[in-house]
Amino acid sequence: MTFGQILIIIAIIWLILINLIAFAAYGIDKRKAVKGQWRIPEATLIGLALAGGPVGAYAGMKVFHHKTKHAKFAIGVPVIMAAWIAAVIFLLIHNV
């Protein structure tokens, strides 16, 4: 296995894990909001999307009906997702 193939496997594993973590974080934050408990900071939720978890973040927003009325999430997470999709397409086209 080449070094490039190893990097691709690591990237795929990272993206799967960070999206699962982002999805779970939105669910946990919603549950804590309902119970009036300590919350996950908004910067952390956005940071998870930026770190490669926009699909999980968006899915969490929709499934848990959480942060859907906040512009920084309703607009920001889809923009982050579009940027990630564009980056992946760019890398695939240029065989990077």
C-alpha atoms as a printed R data frame, in Angstrom:
   type eleno elety resid chain resno       x      y       z
1  ATOM     1    CA   MET     A     1   0.000  0.000   0.000
2  ATOM     2    CA   THR     A     2   1.378  3.400  -0.968
3  ATOM     3    CA   PHE     A     3   1.660  6.407   1.306
4  ATOM     4    CA   GLY     A     4  -1.039  8.162  -0.731
5  ATOM     5    CA   GLN     A     5  -3.438  5.256  -0.245
6  ATOM     6    CA   ILE     A     6  -2.796  5.291   3.500
7  ATOM     7    CA   LEU     A     7  -3.556  9.027   3.605
8  ATOM     8    CA   ILE     A     8  -6.827  8.468   1.742
9  ATOM     9    CA   ILE     A     9  -7.865  5.764   4.220
10 ATOM    10    CA   ILE     A    10  -6.997  8.031   7.153
11 ATOM    11    CA   ALA     A    11  -8.985 10.895   5.582
12 ATOM    12    CA   ILE     A    12 -12.027  8.675   5.033
13 ATOM    13    CA   ILE     A    13 -11.890  7.373   8.610
14 ATOM    14    CA   TRP     A    14 -11.538 10.968   9.893
15 ATOM    15    CA   LEU     A    15 -14.536 12.178   7.885
16 ATOM    16    CA   ILE     A    16 -16.716  9.302   9.056
17 ATOM    17    CA   LEU     A    17 -15.759  9.805  12.706
18 ATOM    18    CA   ILE     A    18 -16.043 13.612  12.744
19 ATOM    19    CA   ASN     A    19 -19.473 13.448  11.096
20 ATOM    20    CA   LEU     A    20 -20.687 10.916  13.657
21 ATOM    21    CA   ILE     A    21 -19.309 13.092  16.451
22 ATOM    22    CA   ALA     A    22 -20.950 16.213  14.993
23 ATOM    23    CA   PHE     A    23 -24.304 14.441  14.681
24 ATOM    24    CA   ALA     A    24 -24.081 13.211  18.272
25 ATOM    25    CA   ALA     A    25 -23.037 16.656  19.538
26 ATOM    26    CA   TYR     A    26 -26.144 18.281  18.065
27 ATOM    27    CA   GLY     A    27 -28.319 15.611  19.660
28 ATOM    28    CA   ILE     A    28 -26.616 15.967  23.034
29 ATOM    29    CA   ASP     A    29 -26.867 19.759  22.909
30 ATOM    30    CA   LYS     A    30 -30.563 19.595  22.043
31 ATOM    31    CA   ARG     A    31 -31.249 17.237  24.943
32 ATOM    32    CA   LYS     A    32 -29.321 19.501  27.313
33 ATOM    33    CA   ALA     A    33 -31.232 22.546  26.023
34 ATOM    34    CA   VAL     A    34 -34.569 20.874  26.735
35 ATOM    35    CA   LYS     A    35 -33.412 19.948  30.251
36 ATOM    36    CA   GLY     A    36 -31.973 23.412  30.922
37 ATOM    37    CA   GLN     A    37 -28.499 21.981  31.498
38 ATOM    38    CA   TRP     A    38 -24.998 23.091  30.546
39 ATOM    39    CA   ARG     A    39 -24.692 23.360  26.759
40 ATOM    40    CA   ILE     A    40 -22.081 22.636  24.150
41 ATOM    41    CA   PRO     A    41 -20.675 26.007  22.999
42 ATOM    42    CA   GLU     A    42 -21.886 27.175  19.578
43 ATOM    43    CA   ALA     A    43 -18.258 27.615  18.508
44 ATOM    44    CA   THR     A    44 -17.703 23.908  19.144
45 ATOM    45    CA   LEU     A    45 -20.737 22.930  17.068
46 ATOM    46    CA   ILE     A    46 -19.590 25.128  14.163
47 ATOM    47    CA   GLY     A    47 -16.014 23.909  14.658
48 ATOM    48    CA   LEU     A    48 -17.101 20.306  14.195
49 ATOM    49    CA   ALA     A    49 -18.604 21.247  10.829
50 ATOM    50    CA   LEU     A    50 -15.439 23.106   9.832
51 ATOM    51    CA   ALA     A    51 -13.278 20.148  10.877
52 ATOM    52    CA   GLY     A    52 -14.984 17.932   8.308
53 ATOM    53    CA   GLY     A    53 -18.339 17.164   9.892
54 ATOM    54    CA   PRO     A    54 -20.808 19.354   7.994
55 ATOM    55    CA   VAL     A    55 -22.947 16.413   6.889
56 ATOM    56    CA   GLY     A    56 -23.274 15.157  10.459
57 ATOM    57    CA   ALA     A    57 -23.921 18.689  11.716
58 ATOM    58    CA   TYR     A    58 -26.613 19.310   9.101
59 ATOM    59    CA   ALA     A    59 -28.218 15.930   9.730
60 ATOM    60    CA   GLY     A    60 -28.162 16.625  13.470
61 ATOM    61    CA   MET     A    61 -29.823 19.991  12.917
62 ATOM    62    CA   LYS     A    62 -32.615 18.395  10.912
63 ATOM    63    CA   VAL     A    63 -33.126 15.212  12.946
64 ATOM    64    CA   PHE     A    64 -33.060 16.942  16.332
65 ATOM    65    CA   HIS     A    65 -34.678 20.209  15.124
66 ATOM    66    CA   HIS     A    66 -31.781 22.060  16.712
67 ATOM    67    CA   LYS     A    67 -30.207 25.401  15.751
68 ATOM    68    CA   THR     A    68 -32.328 25.539  12.589
69 ATOM    69    CA   LYS     A    69 -33.494 29.120  13.221
70 ATOM    70    CA   HIS     A    70 -30.050 30.547  13.983
71 ATOM    71    CA   ALA     A    71 -28.608 32.143  10.823
72 ATOM    72    CA   LYS     A    72 -25.029 31.169  11.624
73 ATOM    73    CA   PHE     A    73 -26.172 27.535  11.595
74 ATOM    74    CA   ALA     A    74 -28.984 27.604   9.019
75 ATOM    75    CA   ILE     A    75 -26.704 29.354   6.514
76 ATOM    76    CA   GLY     A    76 -23.254 28.572   7.886
77 ATOM    77    CA   VAL     A    77 -23.443 24.783   8.012
78 ATOM    78    CA   PRO     A    78 -24.706 24.419   4.398
79 ATOM    79    CA   VAL     A    79 -21.992 26.854   3.225
80 ATOM    80    CA   ILE     A    80 -19.366 24.825   5.074
81 ATOM    81    CA   MET     A    81 -20.789 21.658   3.497
82 ATOM    82    CA   ALA     A    82 -20.605 23.217   0.022
83 ATOM    83    CA   ALA     A    83 -16.984 24.217   0.651
84 ATOM    84    CA   TRP     A    84 -16.093 20.678   1.748
85 ATOM    85    CA   ILE     A    85 -17.836 19.176  -1.286
86 ATOM    86    CA   ALA     A    86 -16.000 21.612  -3.581
87 ATOM    87    CA   ALA     A    87 -12.677 20.740  -1.935
88 ATOM    88    CA   VAL     A    88 -13.251 16.997  -2.320
89 ATOM    89    CA   ILE     A    89 -14.288 17.415  -5.969
90 ATOM    90    CA   PHE     A    90 -11.189 19.532  -6.603
91 ATOM    91    CA   LEU     A    91  -8.951 16.893  -5.033
92 ATOM    92    CA   LEU     A    92 -10.601 14.103  -7.022
93 ATOM    93    CA   ILE     A    93 -10.363 15.980 -10.327
94 ATOM    94    CA   HIS     A    94  -6.704 16.793  -9.777
95 ATOM    95    CA   ASN     A    95  -5.824 13.334  -8.418
96 ATOM    96    CA   VAL     A    96  -4.367 14.792  -5.253
